[in-house]
Amino acid sequence: MNIIDSHVHLPSPGIDFTWEWAPFTLTLSRAIEYLKRCGIHQIIANSVRGQIAKTHKEIIAGNDEIIQIANNNNSFVIPACLVNPNFASESLEEIIRCHELYKVNWIGELCNYIGGFSYTSNSFHDIVELATKLNMIIQIHNDDTQQMSELCFQHPETTFILAHLGDSPEEVKERIQLASIHPNLYLDISGHGHQRMGVLELAVEIAGAEKVLFGSDYTINDPAGVIARIEKSYLTENIKQNILEQNVLTLIKKHKSNLTNPI
């Protein structure tokens, strides 16, 4: 069984920044080595440079960086591009650039709390509309389930991946229920929620096994723990394979991603 991590933030050379509480994988080579040590065969990733960018120029640099990292690591890294709706027209141009020049079909993880933008702004909806037109996936960090539901209703042709299962029993159930209601919404189990007993199984039961994707939120969190939770569950081997690999492969192929050599 191959493993694809759908949620990775790779360290950026030259940037002295990490979300790790105890700095551990500060270099790119060490970060990639640890992912492979965990048994991961492929990742969908952006760069820390792009994730913490304050200017559009820095966002472009981050996108260029992750594309170069992907080129230097054969098929191990599938690059995801980042944009910030606060730079409205520039973001649309950047999506087109990444898509047309580099065949990037994954946007995200978009984080409004880091970038200081709104998911209800006209510029964000313009980004979603363009992504839909280009058949791109949007991975999003959104703590507001009602707002996420409205986005799915407003853009029914857009494939959204909602990062993180939730911090409380109530939030977990709300987010899982959202994925069961909206055909265009998938769950990336990274970050928090998956470690609580029964939550992974609940997501499979209510949202459906085809809606649940393995993601770790590395280099913030350890992918080994997420993998263990899946592999040691009482889910069938077929469902485990769906979560760890097949579901994300299906999405990538549907959206004609830059994955040119599927493992």
C-alpha positions as CSV (number, residue, x, y, z in Angstrom):
1,M,0.0,0.0,0.0
2,N,1.4,3.4,-1.0
3,I,0.8,6.5,1.1
4,I,0.1,10.0,-0.1
5,D,0.1,12.9,2.4
6,S,-2.3,15.6,1.2
7,H,-1.3,18.3,3.6
8,V,2.4,19.3,4.0
9,H,4.2,22.6,4.6
10,L,7.9,22.2,3.6
11,P,10.6,24.4,5.2
12,S,12.0,27.1,3.1
13,P,15.8,27.5,2.7
14,G,17.0,30.8,4.1
15,I,13.9,31.4,6.3
16,D,14.5,31.0,10.1
17,F,10.9,30.1,10.9
18,T,9.2,26.9,12.0
19,W,5.8,26.0,13.5
20,E,7.5,23.1,15.4
21,W,7.4,23.6,19.2
22,A,10.8,22.1,19.4
23,P,12.7,22.7,16.1
24,F,13.4,19.4,14.5
25,T,13.2,19.5,10.7
26,L,14.6,22.9,9.9
27,T,16.2,21.9,6.7
28,L,14.4,20.7,3.5
29,S,16.5,17.6,3.2
30,R,15.8,16.5,6.8
31,A,12.1,17.2,6.3
32,I,11.8,15.1,3.2
33,E,14.0,12.3,4.8
34,Y,11.6,12.1,7.7
35,L,8.5,11.9,5.5
36,K,10.1,8.9,3.7
37,R,11.1,7.5,7.1
38,C,7.4,7.4,7.9
39,G,6.7,5.4,4.8
40,I,5.2,8.2,2.7
41,H,5.6,7.8,-1.0
42,Q,4.3,11.2,-2.2
43,I,3.2,14.5,-0.7
44,I,1.1,17.5,-1.8
45,A,2.9,20.5,-0.4
46,N,3.4,24.2,-0.3
47,S,6.4,26.1,1.2
48,V,6.6,27.9,4.5
49,R,7.8,31.0,2.5
50,G,4.5,31.1,0.7
51,Q,2.4,30.3,3.7
52,I,3.7,33.1,5.9
53,A,4.0,35.6,3.0
54,K,3.0,39.2,3.7
55,T,3.3,40.5,0.2
56,H,2.3,39.2,-3.2
57,K,5.9,39.1,-4.3
58,E,6.7,36.8,-1.3
59,I,3.7,34.5,-2.4
60,I,5.2,34.2,-5.9
61,A,8.6,33.4,-4.4
62,G,7.0,30.7,-2.3
63,N,5.1,29.2,-5.2
64,D,8.3,29.2,-7.3
65,E,10.2,27.6,-4.5
66,I,7.8,24.6,-4.1
67,I,7.7,24.1,-7.8
68,Q,11.5,23.9,-7.9
69,I,11.5,21.6,-4.9
70,A,9.0,19.3,-6.8
71,N,11.3,19.4,-9.9
72,N,14.3,18.4,-7.8
73,N,12.5,15.5,-6.1
74,N,11.2,13.6,-9.1
75,S,7.5,12.6,-8.4
76,F,7.7,12.7,-4.6
77,V,6.5,16.3,-4.3
78,I,3.2,17.5,-5.9
79,P,3.3,21.3,-5.7
80,A,0.3,23.3,-4.4
81,C,0.1,27.1,-5.0
82,L,-0.9,29.8,-2.6
83,V,-2.7,33.1,-3.1
84,N,-4.1,35.8,-0.9
85,P,-7.4,37.5,-1.8
86,N,-6.1,40.8,-0.4
87,F,-4.1,40.9,-3.7
88,A,-7.1,40.5,-5.9
89,S,-6.1,40.8,-9.5
90,E,-2.6,39.6,-8.7
91,S,-4.0,36.4,-7.2
92,L,-5.9,35.6,-10.3
93,E,-2.8,36.1,-12.5
94,E,-0.8,33.9,-10.2
95,I,-3.3,31.0,-10.3
96,I,-3.2,31.2,-14.1
97,R,0.6,31.3,-14.1
98,C,1.0,28.3,-11.9
99,H,-1.7,26.4,-13.7
100,E,-0.6,27.1,-17.3
101,L,3.2,27.1,-16.9
102,Y,3.6,24.4,-14.3
103,K,0.3,22.4,-14.4
104,V,-0.4,23.0,-10.8
105,N,-4.0,22.0,-10.0
106,W,-4.0,22.3,-6.2
107,I,-4.5,25.5,-4.3
108,G,-3.8,25.6,-0.6
109,E,-3.9,25.2,2.2
110,L,-5.5,28.6,2.2
111,C,-5.5,30.0,5.8
112,N,-7.4,33.2,6.4
113,Y,-6.1,33.6,9.9
114,I,-2.5,33.7,8.6
115,G,-3.1,35.8,5.5
116,G,-5.6,38.2,7.2
117,F,-8.3,37.8,4.5
118,S,-11.9,36.9,4.4
119,Y,-13.6,33.9,2.7
120,T,-16.7,36.1,2.2
121,S,-15.0,38.8,0.1
122,N,-15.7,39.3,-3.6
123,S,-12.0,38.7,-4.3
124,F,-12.1,35.3,-2.7
125,H,-15.2,34.3,-4.6
126,D,-13.4,35.4,-7.8
127,I,-10.5,33.1,-6.9
128,V,-12.9,30.2,-6.4
129,E,-14.7,30.9,-9.7
130,L,-11.3,30.9,-11.5
131,A,-10.2,27.7,-9.8
132,T,-13.4,26.1,-10.8
133,K,-13.0,27.2,-14.4
134,L,-9.5,25.8,-14.5
135,N,-10.7,22.5,-12.8
136,M,-8.5,23.1,-9.7
137,I,-8.9,21.8,-6.2
138,I,-9.1,24.3,-3.2
139,Q,-7.8,23.1,0.2
140,I,-9.0,25.4,2.9
141,H,-8.7,26.0,6.6
142,N,-12.0,27.3,7.8
143,D,-13.2,27.1,11.4
144,D,-16.7,28.4,10.5
145,T,-18.8,25.5,9.5
146,Q,-21.8,27.6,8.5
147,Q,-19.5,29.7,6.3
148,M,-18.0,26.6,4.8
149,S,-21.4,25.3,4.0
150,E,-22.4,28.5,2.2
151,L,-19.2,28.3,0.1
152,C,-20.1,24.8,-1.0
153,F,-23.7,25.9,-1.8
154,Q,-22.5,29.0,-3.7
155,H,-19.8,27.0,-5.7
156,P,-21.3,23.5,-6.2
157,E,-18.9,22.7,-9.0
158,T,-15.8,23.5,-6.9
159,T,-13.9,20.7,-5.2
160,F,-13.1,21.9,-1.6
161,I,-11.0,20.0,0.8
162,L,-11.6,21.0,4.4
163,A,-8.5,20.7,6.6
164,H,-8.8,19.3,10.1
165,L,-11.6,17.3,11.7
166,G,-12.1,19.6,14.7
167,D,-11.2,20.5,18.3
168,S,-14.4,19.4,20.1
169,P,-17.0,16.7,19.8
170,E,-19.5,19.2,18.5
171,E,-17.1,20.7,15.9
172,V,-16.1,17.2,14.7
173,K,-19.7,16.2,14.1
174,E,-20.5,19.4,12.3
175,R,-17.6,19.2,10.0
176,I,-18.2,15.5,9.2
177,Q,-21.9,16.2,8.6
178,L,-20.9,19.0,6.1
179,A,-19.0,16.5,4.0
180,S,-22.0,14.2,4.0
181,I,-24.3,17.0,2.8
182,H,-22.1,18.5,0.2
183,P,-20.9,16.3,-2.7
184,N,-18.1,18.7,-3.5
185,L,-16.6,18.8,0.1
186,Y,-13.9,16.4,1.2
187,L,-12.2,16.0,4.6
188,D,-8.4,16.2,5.2
189,I,-7.9,14.6,8.6
190,S,-4.7,16.5,9.5
191,G,-4.0,18.5,12.6
192,H,-6.5,17.6,15.2
193,G,-9.6,15.4,15.7
194,H,-8.3,12.2,14.1
195,Q,-6.4,11.2,17.3
196,R,-9.7,11.0,19.3
197,M,-10.9,7.4,19.4
198,G,-13.8,6.7,17.1
199,V,-13.6,10.0,15.1
200,L,-11.9,8.5,12.1
201,E,-14.5,5.8,12.0
202,L,-17.3,8.3,12.4
203,A,-16.0,10.3,9.4
204,V,-16.0,7.2,7.3
205,E,-19.5,6.1,8.5
206,I,-21.2,9.5,8.0
207,A,-19.3,11.3,5.2
208,G,-18.3,8.1,3.3
209,A,-15.0,6.3,2.9
210,E,-14.4,8.1,-0.4
211,K,-14.5,11.6,1.3
212,V,-11.7,11.1,3.8
213,L,-8.1,11.9,2.9
214,F,-4.9,11.3,4.8
215,G,-3.1,14.6,5.6
216,S,-0.6,15.3,8.4
217,D,0.0,19.0,8.6
218,Y,3.7,18.2,8.6
219,T,6.0,20.0,9.5
220,I,3.7,21.1,12.3
221,N,2.5,17.6,13.2
222,D,4.1,14.2,13.0
223,P,2.7,12.1,10.1
224,A,3.6,8.9,11.8
225,G,0.8,9.3,14.4
226,V,-1.8,9.9,11.7
227,I,-0.7,6.9,9.7
228,A,-0.7,4.7,12.8
229,R,-4.3,5.8,13.6
230,I,-5.4,4.7,10.2
231,E,-3.4,1.5,9.9
232,K,-4.3,0.3,13.4
233,S,-8.1,1.0,13.0
234,Y,-10.7,-1.7,12.5
235,L,-11.5,-0.3,9.1
236,T,-11.3,-2.7,6.2
237,E,-8.0,-2.8,4.3
238,N,-9.8,-1.4,1.3
239,I,-11.0,1.6,3.2
240,K,-7.5,2.2,4.7
241,Q,-6.1,2.2,1.2
242,N,-8.7,4.7,0.1
243,I,-7.8,7.1,2.9
244,L,-4.1,6.7,2.6
245,E,-3.8,6.8,-1.2
246,Q,-6.7,6.1,-3.5
247,N,-9.0,9.0,-2.6
248,V,-6.4,11.7,-3.2
249,L,-5.3,9.9,-6.4
250,T,-8.9,9.9,-7.6
251,L,-9.2,13.6,-7.0
252,I,-5.8,14.3,-8.7
253,K,-6.8,12.4,-11.8
254,K,-10.2,14.0,-11.9
255,H,-8.6,17.4,-11.8
256,K,-5.9,16.6,-14.3
257,S,-3.1,17.3,-11.8
258,N,0.6,17.6,-12.4
259,L,0.9,14.0,-11.1
260,T,2.4,12.7,-14.3
261,N,3.8,9.5,-12.9
262,P,1.3,8.0,-10.4
263,I,3.1,5.6,-8.1
